[in-house]
Amino acid sequence: MEHDEVLKNWIEDTYGSPEKLAQILDFGVEMLFYLEQDTFEPKEVREVVAAVRGIVNALRN
């Protein structure tokens, strides 16, 4: 149960809500299909990478 609470807190602290995180991850999935130079802003790509990295780290702890 502690693991779930850590993940919930991280989502709320970092993204404000699970829905906002879900939107960023959905955007990331689309990016992977269309990732070409000048398709997305570097900041948008970094946000997706940070979200995925955060989830991976939370799941590993």
HELIX and SHEET records of a PDB file:
HELIX    1   1 GLU A    2  TYR A   15  1                                  14    
HELIX    2   2 PRO A   18  TYR A   34  1                                  17    
HELIX    3   3 PRO A   42  ARG A   60  1                                  19    
END                                                                             
